[in-house]
Amino acid sequence: MLYLIMGLAAATAFEIASLSLYGYQALLDHAWVDYVFWWLIGTGVLLAAVDSSFGLRCRICRRMPRLPLCASLVCR
């Protein structure tokens, strides 16, 4: 769930930043902005799927236990 929220937040922040930088009309001419927006969301979905199936967060927390993500995590 955390990766989904982070992906959506990153995509939203990117869209707001590109909108303020290029303007609405210029975004219609730059197709790469939509690609990056959807890739950020897709990356969050992919990381959430990997985390739920392979225990990615447990592997990271075993190597770096001081991360804030590891405070409430119980690994087997």
Disulfide bonds with the S-S distance in Angstrom:
Cys58-Cys75 2.30
Cys61-Cys70 1.95
